[in-house]
């Protein structure tokens, strides 16, 4: 894989083929909402790459075919209209942002870095309410293993192309998929998170349990702060 344009073309080609299969064969059409590849812009040489498990329901619009957006949805949190009862409240984004706040980042810094130097994607690009629904959709057309393998391939290709300084894996499932399955490293600890350094890409990879306890959250934030404060990530300072 040479560059991001080729990656984009291959991803869109595969997603289109999968969409045709689902349209023709799936009996679970009520469980999926289309495809979303990048949440926000696809920025070259980002400082941070966020990877979740899959896009989720979003606004509930079906037949979505989104490669990228104008703005990463994490920044919705800073909109005046975003309140505690906001209908499309993004709880995972709030949790991720909270880690950076606890690491000492102010709102202005978070907004600047997330808007200019961060990329968000998901291991799977097919949008469903949850991973269980995704598995049901794939099992219905006998594509569980193939889709996992292709998603792993695309995820690692993206990491190798972008070479981000920091990779945040949002949840143990995606950490297991990428670090344990792809990198073949068992580095998850008893504090509810894992860390691995990708030497060829010079990328720090951190993942956290979405249900991490307050006590263990302190350990994760300490590690995140350590990574962000390294000289090689001085752009964050």
Buried (B, 14 or more C-beta within 10 A) or exposed (E): EEEBEEBBEBBBEBBEEBBEEBEEEBEBEEBBBBBBBBBBBBBEEBBBBBBBBBBBBBEEEEEBEBBBBEEBBBBBBBEEEBEEEEEEEBEBBEBBBEBBEBBEBEEEBBBBBBBEBBBBBBBBBBBBBEBEBBBBBBEBBEBBEEBBEBBBBBBBBBBBBBBBBBBBBBBBBBBBBBBBEBBEBEBBEEBBBBBBEBEEBEBBBBBBBBEBEEEBBEBBBEBBBEBBEEEEBEEBE
